[in-house]
Amino acid sequence: MSDRLVIFLVIVLIGLVSTPVSMALADLDVPDWALFSGHVSMFLAGLICAEIGRRTNP
């Protein structure tokens, strides 16, 4: 598989894992802003890791 495809699949996996976690946290009455910021930070972390990986492995 292409390295770029693997990186995108890892980002998608991070997004899919965040959904059940946020569903569990919603049952614990966590505020909506905290759930939203958690989703955004997971996607941003995946994109940052992808950029770091792309620059170190040309």
HELIX and SHEET records of a PDB file:
HELIX    1   1 ASP A    3  ASP A   27  1                                  25    
HELIX    2   2 ASP A   32  THR A   56  1                                  25    
END                                                                             
